């Protein structure tokens, strides 16, 4: 399923921070999404990954005041792969029990 920023309720501060980083061309190499269960961490991470891989995302460095700048189009090949859960650049690490084991 393709998740878009507009579908994420709340998390306005996090969405705005990510929007400014992307539009300003200052996206960090990694982000850690943490918080209580059910607040939208995974949805926000998926929306960011989909937007950054979208072939129709507006060019970074263009100023805008809209979080719509980070909306994945949903129609390009990359978005279709995200929607199908088969995008090669998306890896979701799930815990196998209580903790994620490092091997």
Phi, psi and omega per residue, in radians:
X1 nan 2.325 3.110
X2 -1.496 2.154 3.132
X3 -1.843 2.309 3.124
X4 -1.933 2.727 3.141
X5 -1.016 -0.635 -3.112
X6 -1.154 -0.326 3.135
X7 -1.478 -0.211 -3.081
X8 -1.549 2.033 -3.134
X9 -1.488 2.477 -3.092
X10 1.211 -2.636 3.133
X11 0.899 0.500 -3.085
X12 -1.095 -0.678 -3.139
X13 -1.136 -0.779 3.128
X14 -1.152 -0.731 3.128
X15 -1.092 -0.727 -3.141
X16 -1.164 -0.713 3.116
X17 -1.078 -0.771 3.130
X18 -1.175 -0.703 3.117
X19 -1.045 -0.809 -3.135
X20 -1.122 -0.670 3.129
X21 -1.139 -0.761 -3.125
X22 -1.195 -0.891 -3.097
X23 -1.119 -0.632 3.135
X24 -1.401 -0.056 -3.139
X25 1.238 0.440 -3.089
X26 -2.132 0.745 3.127
X27 -1.283 2.293 3.122
X28 -1.250 2.840 -3.125
X29 -1.280 -0.310 3.140
X30 -2.728 2.635 3.049
X31 -2.314 2.488 3.086
X32 -1.936 2.046 3.115
X33 -1.718 2.029 -3.107
X34 -2.367 2.748 3.140
X35 2.664 -3.078 -3.111
X36 -1.240 2.810 3.140
X37 -1.077 2.355 3.027
X38 1.548 0.156 -3.117
X39 -1.588 -0.107 3.075
X40 1.842 0.306 -3.128
X41 -1.048 -0.908 -3.092
X42 -1.174 -0.675 3.112
X43 -1.092 -0.747 3.130
X44 -1.136 -0.731 3.107
X45 -1.114 -0.727 3.111
X46 -1.142 -0.728 3.132
X47 -1.104 -0.720 3.111
X48 -1.130 -0.815 -3.140
X49 -1.075 -0.752 3.132
X50 -1.112 -0.769 -3.131
X51 -1.119 -0.755 -3.107
X52 -1.191 -0.447 3.125
X53 -1.668 -0.109 -3.139
X54 -1.152 2.330 -3.134
X55 -1.287 -0.243 -3.085
X56 -1.964 0.294 3.091
X57 -1.184 2.376 3.105
X58 -0.975 2.672 -3.110
X59 -1.128 2.372 3.097
X60 -1.161 2.690 -3.135
X61 1.656 -0.222 3.086
X62 -1.487 2.259 -3.102
X63 -1.392 2.365 3.059
X64 -2.736 2.704 3.125
X65 -1.881 0.346 -3.053
X66 -2.040 2.340 3.061
X67 -1.241 -0.131 3.064
X68 -1.131 -0.286 3.091
X69 -1.060 -0.415 -3.095
X70 -1.780 0.225 -3.125
X71 -1.387 2.122 3.011
X72 -1.158 2.474 -3.036
X73 -1.223 -0.552 -3.137
X74 1.492 -0.086 -3.071
X75 -2.083 -0.375 -3.112
X76 -1.259 2.878 -3.133
X77 -0.970 -0.685 3.142
X78 -1.119 -0.797 3.135
X79 -1.120 -0.661 3.121
X80 -1.136 -0.630 3.097
X81 -1.196 -0.689 3.073
X82 -1.077 -0.758 -3.132
X83 -1.091 -0.599 3.141
X84 -1.467 -0.151 -3.106
X85 1.302 0.418 -3.071
X86 -2.145 0.347 3.139
X87 -1.251 2.252 -3.076
X88 -1.193 -0.313 -3.123
X89 -1.650 0.087 3.103
X90 -1.918 2.040 3.103
X91 -2.191 2.040 3.120
X92 -1.773 2.116 3.130
X93 -1.689 2.025 -3.135
X94 -1.870 2.493 3.098
X95 -1.207 2.522 3.069
X96 -1.782 1.312 -3.054
X97 1.896 -2.405 -3.078
X98 -1.388 -0.425 -3.060
X99 -2.495 2.777 3.039
X100 -1.510 2.125 -3.097
X101 -1.482 2.348 3.066
X102 -1.743 2.153 -3.103
X103 -1.928 nan nan
